[in-house]
Amino acid sequence: MSRTRLKLKGLSLDRLETLSTIVSQGGITRAAGGDASKQSQFSRQIAELESWFGIELLDRSSTPIKPTSAALRIAREVDEFLRGLDSLREGAGSGRKTVVFGAGERMIRSYLIPWASRVEREGVSLIFKNLTSSATRAELLAKRVDFGILRKDRCPTGLMSIAMKPIPICLLLPSKIAATRRKWTWKDVSEVPLLLLEGDERFSDFLKERCLEASVELDVAAEFSSWTQLLDGMHGFQVGGFVPKDLESRFPPGFVSVALPKLSEYADEYVVAWSSSEVEKRAELGRLVKSLKGK
């Protein structure tokens, strides 16, 4: 069938971009950001796409509702098409070429912004997307980001990567509390309230092992979803917590680092990852790879 005669009712670039957004965010609710009217609009657009394709794009039997494998495939094709259009537009004009980085807020603030301030960026426009390691992994595979910083154990096989310097974790306590003991043990730590990062399974497992060895249980006063929130909480509550050493410049005033048995054995391991095939096609990515390797 001639493409010019293909029935297009129900199909539009706007609807396809909506599908891409839903796939990227993992569902309609997150894609709409909690906006009820947007959720309704997105649901209607997906229904129209389902009618055009003749297949289900959302698995409505799951909770929460998730994109189907067909939706994932279509979203990948849409993203490739849009990136191709961007590349053609940039090549035809004299505008900057867009390069997208995916990483958590901590990595963006502690590493990417300082790195970007030192490298040659002529002709390049950088976009920094605040994503979890899992989301960064998904976006790298879908080629919706050009570079991603994620935990080493979350890096997909088949991608090129550079290992970053391991990041130790330290225990910060208000100086007055820290001074009450000359040498701190895990038993001592269990006797003071602490703040933790919510959802950090790897470090949580490490803490459980240390507590099991010492036959103690930590007194967790609160958990936070970001390091920025945790540091603010420590300052506001005047309560200690475990914090990565790369955030030292943002440690709350009046807090000191306290040594603990075996805490030095733990470190966060991250990598910068990218697709070698994409680098081969885009010279601007190759230049940035060289800069990252020299970091």
RAGIHU-V585463 format. One record per backbone hydrogen bond with DSSP energy under -1.0 kcal/mol. NH is the residue of the N-H (numbers start at 1). CO is the residue of the C=O. E is the energy in kcal/mol with one decimal. If there is no record, write none. Layout:
NH:CO:E, NH:CO:E
This chain:
5:2:-1.3, 11:8:-2.6, 16:12:-2.2, 17:13:-2.4, 18:14:-1.8, 19:15:-2.2, 20:16:-2.2, 21:17:-2.2, 22:18:-2.4, 23:19:-2.5, 24:20:-2.4, 25:21:-2.2, 26:22:-1.3, 27:22:-1.3, 31:27:-1.8, 32:28:-2.4, 34:29:-1.6, 35:32:-1.6, 39:35:-2.3, 40:36:-2.1, 41:37:-2.1, 42:38:-3.3, 43:39:-2.5, 44:40:-2.0, 45:41:-2.4, 46:42:-2.5, 47:43:-2.2, 48:44:-2.0, 49:45:-2.0, 50:46:-2.8, 51:47:-1.9, 52:48:-1.8, 53:49:-3.1, 54:50:-2.2, 59:66:-3.9, 60:58:-1.2, 62:59:-1.1, 66:59:-1.1, 68:57:-1.9, 72:68:-2.0, 73:69:-2.0, 74:70:-2.5, 75:71:-2.7, 76:72:-2.0, 77:73:-2.0, 78:74:-2.6, 79:75:-2.6, 80:76:-2.2, 81:77:-2.3, 82:78:-2.7, 83:79:-2.4, 84:80:-2.2, 85:81:-2.2, 86:82:-2.4, 87:83:-2.5, 88:84:-2.3, 89:85:-2.6, 90:86:-2.8, 91:87:-2.4, 92:88:-1.9, 93:89:-1.3, 97:123:-2.9, 99:125:-2.6, 101:127:-3.4, 102:147:-2.5, 103:129:-2.4, 108:104:-2.5, 109:105:-2.7, 110:106:-2.8, 111:107:-2.1, 112:107:-2.3, 113:108:-2.6, 115:111:-2.5, 116:112:-3.2, 117:113:-1.7, 118:115:-1.5, 119:115:-1.1, 124:121:-2.2, 125:97:-2.6, 127:99:-2.6, 129:101:-3.2, 131:103:-2.6, 136:132:-2.9, 137:133:-2.3, 138:134:-2.1, 139:135:-2.5, 140:136:-2.3, 141:137:-2.2, 142:138:-2.0, 144:139:-2.6, 145:139:-1.1, 146:100:-2.0, 147:100:-2.1, 148:273:-2.1, 149:102:-2.6, 150:271:-1.9, 152:269:-2.8, 154:151:-2.0, 155:152:-1.1, 159:156:-1.2, 160:274:-2.1, 162:272:-2.1, 164:270:-2.9, 167:268:-2.6, 170:243:-2.8, 172:241:-3.0, 173:256:-2.4, 175:254:-2.9, 178:174:-2.6, 179:175:-1.9, 180:177:-1.6, 181:178:-1.2, 189:185:-2.1, 190:186:-1.7, 191:188:-1.4, 192:189:-1.7, 194:219:-2.4, 195:240:-2.0, 196:222:-2.0, 198:224:-3.7, 201:199:-1.5, 204:200:-2.3, 205:201:-2.5, 206:202:-1.6, 207:203:-2.6, 208:204:-2.3, 209:205:-2.0, 210:206:-2.1, 211:207:-2.6, 212:208:-2.4, 213:209:-2.2, 214:210:-1.8, 216:211:-2.3, 220:218:-1.1, 221:194:-2.6, 222:194:-1.1, 224:196:-2.1, 230:226:-2.1, 231:227:-2.7, 232:228:-2.1, 233:229:-2.6, 234:230:-2.5, 235:231:-2.1, 236:232:-2.7, 237:233:-3.2, 238:234:-1.6, 241:172:-2.0, 243:170:-2.7, 245:168:-2.6, 247:244:-1.6, 248:245:-1.6, 250:247:-2.4, 251:248:-1.7, 255:252:-1.1, 256:173:-2.7, 258:171:-2.8, 263:260:-1.5, 265:262:-1.5, 266:263:-1.5, 268:167:-3.0, 271:150:-2.4, 272:162:-2.4, 273:148:-3.1, 274:160:-2.2, 279:275:-1.7, 280:276:-1.9, 282:278:-1.3, 286:282:-1.4, 287:283:-1.9, 288:284:-1.5, 289:285:-2.3, 290:286:-1.9, 291:287:-1.6, 292:288:-2.5, 293:289:-2.5, 294:290:-1.3, 295:292:-1.2
